[in-house]
Amino acid sequence: MSKQNYEAILEELIAIPTEAASIPAMPVDVYVQEAADLAVWVEDEKSAMKKAGMDWELAQKLPVLAGALRHAQSLWMKEFNIQEEARRKWEQNSPLAFELKNDLEADCRFAFRKRPDLLAKVQQVEQGTSHADMVQDLSDLAALGNAHLELLKSIGVNEEKLQLAEATASEMSELLAQMNGESATNNEAKIMRDKAYTLLKTAVDEVRETGKYVFRKNPEKLKGFTSAYYRKINKSRPEKTSENLLEN
C-alpha cells in the first residue's frame, strides 16, 4: 500500500522545488506513525474542524501522505545501505588490494629494470595515491604485465597474479562506484524522501494548528493534536511549562 500511496502523489512530489524540501526533525518512522494516529484522532472532529475553516481533504489525505513518506524512506534507506555496505567491504578489502598493487609495481620495476621504456610506464602508473588511482593502477599493471609476460615469468611472476589484479580492479571499481554514488545531499532518493516529508508535514501542521485552536479549552482533545514525541522530550525537561508542552 505504501508504494501505491507514493505513486499516487508522485507528481506532487516532483513539483516541489528541491530547495523547498525540509529534512525530518524527528525519526521518520515516528513521524509517520504520529501522522497515522492524527488521521484516526481527527475522524470524529470533522464538523468542528470544517467550521474553523480547515480543508477536510487534508485530514483525509493524511494516510496517503504518511504511506508515501514511509515508502520514500525505504527507498532512501536502500540507497544508503548499499553505500554503507560498499564502504564496509572497501575497508575490508582495500588493504589487500593496495598490497597487491605495491607488489606488482615492485615486480614490474625489477622485471623491466633493463627496459627504460617500460620502467617509464611503471613510474607513470605509480603516480597518484587516491582510491581511484589504486583501482586504475591494478588494471594498468595487469595490462602492462600481460603485454610483457615473459619478462615477468623470468622473475617468477605467473599469469595468475595478473589475473588476480584484473579481478581485484574490477571488484574494487564496483565497490568504489557504490561507495561514492551520489552524495547524501544530492541523492535523488533522499531528496524525494525530504519532499514526501515536506508534503506530509504541511498537512499535519494544518490539522494540528486547527485542532489546537478548536480544542484550546478541551485538554483531553487538545492532547491529540500535539506530538507525543515532543511531549515525551519536553517531559524530561523540568524547566518546560505546560504551555511549552503544547508547542508541537
Legacy VTK file of the C-alpha trace (Angstrom):
# vtk DataFile Version 3.0
C-alpha trace
ASCII
DATASET POLYDATA
POINTS 248 float
0.000 0.000 0.000
2.827 2.431 0.819
4.199 2.050 -2.707
0.775 2.811 -4.170
0.496 5.858 -1.902
3.892 7.033 -3.123
2.972 6.574 -6.767
-0.358 8.322 -6.215
1.330 11.577 -5.173
4.494 11.253 -7.252
3.612 14.198 -9.482
3.071 16.371 -6.415
6.458 15.345 -5.047
8.234 16.076 -8.309
6.619 19.512 -8.429
8.109 20.537 -5.075
11.322 22.548 -5.625
14.308 20.750 -4.116
15.271 23.834 -2.139
11.806 23.864 -0.559
12.120 20.327 0.816
12.671 20.015 4.564
14.795 17.482 6.439
12.786 15.482 9.006
13.122 16.891 12.512
12.398 13.538 14.175
12.804 9.864 13.233
10.745 9.263 10.091
9.074 6.123 11.397
7.916 8.063 14.461
6.596 10.939 12.344
4.731 8.579 10.021
3.065 6.874 12.984
2.105 10.202 14.547
0.517 11.265 11.250
-1.409 7.991 11.084
-2.538 8.459 14.690
-3.617 12.024 13.918
-5.706 10.784 10.979
-7.601 8.478 13.348
-7.853 11.092 16.112
-9.416 13.689 13.843
-12.060 11.373 12.325
-14.786 12.374 14.783
-13.991 16.085 14.634
-14.963 16.809 11.038
-17.763 19.242 11.785
-15.789 21.349 14.258
-12.662 21.371 12.108
-14.506 22.372 8.936
-16.351 25.074 10.833
-12.954 26.554 11.750
-12.153 26.738 8.051
-9.917 23.696 7.616
-9.848 21.933 4.251
-11.088 18.484 5.264
-9.329 16.905 2.286
-6.050 17.452 4.142
-7.248 15.270 7.017
-8.480 12.625 4.595
-5.165 12.680 2.780
-3.028 12.039 5.877
-2.929 8.219 5.486
-1.875 8.516 1.839
0.835 11.066 2.600
2.061 9.011 5.557
2.255 5.882 3.400
4.106 7.787 0.699
6.688 9.011 3.187
7.116 5.501 4.563
7.892 4.200 1.065
10.160 7.150 0.223
12.114 6.496 3.422
12.501 2.826 2.461
13.872 3.800 -0.958
16.373 6.173 0.640
17.426 3.587 3.229
18.027 1.082 0.440
20.382 3.526 -1.275
22.037 4.451 1.990
22.556 0.820 2.990
24.097 -0.035 -0.385
26.633 2.738 0.121
27.357 1.696 3.701
27.797 -1.973 2.746
30.121 -0.991 -0.103
32.126 1.178 2.317
32.414 -1.721 4.742
33.616 -4.086 2.008
36.056 -1.472 0.710
37.595 -1.017 4.144
37.841 -4.784 4.479
39.335 -5.496 1.047
41.342 -2.403 0.175
44.444 -3.241 2.283
44.989 -6.428 0.244
44.283 -4.567 -2.984
46.881 -1.896 -2.150
49.343 -4.608 -1.164
48.805 -6.385 -4.488
49.329 -3.137 -6.366
52.555 -2.418 -4.498
53.819 -5.954 -5.119
53.089 -5.730 -8.836
54.851 -2.389 -9.068
57.914 -3.933 -7.422
57.676 -6.959 -9.742
57.490 -4.761 -12.819
60.280 -2.447 -11.712
62.589 -5.439 -11.259
61.476 -7.367 -14.344
61.743 -4.264 -16.544
64.925 -2.875 -14.983
66.810 -3.170 -18.282
63.987 -1.606 -20.280
63.866 2.159 -19.655
60.797 2.478 -21.877
58.848 0.019 -19.717
60.188 1.466 -16.462
58.839 4.844 -17.551
55.393 3.280 -17.902
55.633 1.761 -14.428
56.631 5.129 -12.979
53.657 6.721 -14.694
51.358 4.137 -13.116
52.827 4.827 -9.684
51.685 8.454 -9.723
48.629 9.234 -7.628
47.523 7.804 -4.279
43.724 8.008 -4.299
41.320 5.088 -4.193
40.536 5.613 -7.855
44.253 5.638 -8.678
44.715 2.297 -6.958
41.915 0.714 -8.983
43.277 2.096 -12.242
46.834 1.121 -11.309
45.854 -2.514 -10.818
44.203 -2.568 -14.226
47.145 -0.830 -15.904
49.726 -3.074 -14.250
47.809 -6.190 -15.305
47.674 -4.939 -18.891
51.353 -3.980 -18.892
52.332 -7.300 -17.334
50.313 -9.341 -19.827
51.933 -7.439 -22.692
55.407 -8.388 -21.400
54.600 -11.647 -19.664
57.914 -13.359 -20.496
59.877 -10.729 -18.589
57.683 -11.223 -15.535
57.849 -15.005 -15.817
61.639 -14.734 -15.820
61.493 -13.447 -12.230
58.873 -15.955 -11.110
55.672 -13.945 -11.559
52.911 -16.066 -13.090
49.750 -15.225 -15.046
47.546 -15.947 -12.035
48.867 -12.866 -10.267
47.956 -10.691 -13.228
44.534 -12.285 -13.426
44.070 -11.565 -9.726
44.987 -7.933 -10.357
42.380 -7.685 -13.116
39.691 -9.294 -10.986
40.566 -7.124 -7.988
40.466 -3.959 -10.105
37.003 -4.882 -11.370
35.678 -5.701 -7.905
37.133 -2.620 -6.252
35.916 -0.380 -9.069
32.356 -1.556 -8.485
32.671 -1.050 -4.728
34.108 2.428 -5.223
31.241 3.409 -7.512
28.674 2.156 -4.985
30.505 3.711 -2.062
30.783 7.118 -3.680
27.489 7.114 -5.556
25.623 10.344 -5.109
26.405 12.321 -2.013
23.738 12.228 0.668
22.927 15.847 -0.136
22.346 15.217 -3.839
20.977 11.690 -3.654
17.704 11.568 -5.578
16.154 9.057 -3.170
16.922 11.316 -0.200
15.557 14.370 -1.987
12.303 12.541 -2.703
12.155 11.420 0.934
12.537 15.020 2.069
9.826 16.137 -0.363
7.458 13.425 0.913
8.148 14.570 4.469
7.524 18.185 3.500
4.176 17.348 1.913
3.057 15.333 4.928
4.300 17.979 7.371
2.280 20.660 5.587
-0.887 18.632 6.109
-0.039 17.595 9.674
0.783 21.178 10.683
-2.504 22.476 9.274
-4.573 19.805 11.012
-2.740 20.281 14.306
-2.930 24.059 14.267
-6.646 23.966 13.561
-7.179 21.352 16.269
-5.219 23.380 18.809
-7.455 26.354 18.088
-10.733 24.467 18.065
-9.988 22.461 21.214
-7.921 25.019 23.098
-10.336 24.735 26.044
-10.559 20.943 25.943
-7.277 19.458 27.284
-8.233 15.877 26.520
-8.896 16.518 22.852
-6.116 19.091 22.611
-3.545 16.443 23.507
-4.353 14.532 20.312
-3.222 17.490 18.224
0.251 17.667 19.738
3.287 15.484 19.098
3.708 12.580 21.514
7.386 12.525 20.545
7.930 16.116 21.665
5.693 15.716 24.712
7.990 12.911 25.844
11.086 15.019 25.224
9.619 18.035 26.988
8.533 15.928 29.948
12.194 15.147 30.591
12.914 18.884 30.840
11.599 20.178 34.204
12.037 23.783 33.185
9.372 23.446 30.492
5.965 24.902 31.333
2.568 23.478 30.444
2.433 25.912 27.550
5.702 24.543 26.196
4.297 21.040 26.248
1.758 22.018 23.612
4.156 23.747 21.274
4.422 20.861 18.823
LINES 1 249
248 0 1 2 3 4 5 6 7 8 9 10 11 12 13 14 15 16 17 18 19 20 21 22 23 24 25 26 27 28 29 30 31 32 33 34 35 36 37 38 39 40 41 42 43 44 45 46 47 48 49 50 51 52 53 54 55 56 57 58 59 60 61 62 63 64 65 66 67 68 69 70 71 72 73 74 75 76 77 78 79 80 81 82 83 84 85 86 87 88 89 90 91 92 93 94 95 96 97 98 99 100 101 102 103 104 105 106 107 108 109 110 111 112 113 114 115 116 117 118 119 120 121 122 123 124 125 126 127 128 129 130 131 132 133 134 135 136 137 138 139 140 141 142 143 144 145 146 147 148 149 150 151 152 153 154 155 156 157 158 159 160 161 162 163 164 165 166 167 168 169 170 171 172 173 174 175 176 177 178 179 180 181 182 183 184 185 186 187 188 189 190 191 192 193 194 195 196 197 198 199 200 201 202 203 204 205 206 207 208 209 210 211 212 213 214 215 216 217 218 219 220 221 222 223 224 225 226 227 228 229 230 231 232 233 234 235 236 237 238 239 240 241 242 243 244 245 246 247
